[in-house]
């Protein structure tokens, strides 16, 4: 493996593209902004991390201009853009190319499965921090991890190869046969804190009060109940510990959903709280707090 296409030039897309290119992979970034792509193609991606500043030279192209063969497509857009984004690179599906999503929320795998065979789709979660510092500059400080696996047994057979490729870029990846649980745990965490932060306008530390903790815990419990009804195990103690850690240590952090709200962009609410709502309805589970937070975020979404 070695030729990688990263779809989406946001903070996470730029971080992963830069790390992979610096690790020796042949990387092309795909985005919808020709202006950004021109800058990235000419100047590379400026990565600022704990080891200093690095310039990663990558390819940059509109989706229609990318040619195969490609070993791995990594989908790094917002959830509401997943379906259009993966369709834009459908011509790269040659029966061999793998697809990976590390996006927030639920529904991304289903979008990919409309283009790629399930036996070549992997998914997972990452906690790498990433913030854009310009159209071709990204900062990432502190440790991060990736846990990934196949969406079925056939797909999971490719997990070790994808892990090796990512680790060549020092992305601290590991294969996880129970990655579905990890995905749902991250969704629960984001549903509890991101939506509440967006509604209140508060950074994570502002939720560290009796009211914030009570609401967050209700969302976590509703998500755990939904997952259980679908046969997906979740570790409540680990989720609570992760939430407690974030409230205590990430006090100034503004979740991406709040950043989107401040910038006047649509949020990923339908991929997070909204997705939990849909799965809960299918499973016959009541999720009143999760639904209420989703509705409150929806009320202030940009109207087309």
Buried (B, 14 or more C-beta within 10 A) or exposed (E): BEBBBBBBBBBBBBBBBBBBBBBEBBBBBBBBEEEBBEBBBEBBBBBBBEEEEBBBEBBBBEBEEBEBEBBBBBBBBBBBBBBEBBBBBEEBBEEEBBBBBBBBBBBBBEBBBEBBEBBBBBBBBBBBBBBBEEBBBBBBEEEBEBBBBBBEEEBBEBBEBBBEBBBBBBBBBBBBEEBBBBBBBBBBBBBBBBBBBBBBEBBBBBBBEEEBBEBBBBBBBBBBBBBEBBEBEBEEEEBBEBBEEBBEEBEEBBBBBBBBBEEEBBBBBBBBBBBBBEBBEEBEBEBEBBBBBBEBBEEEBEEE
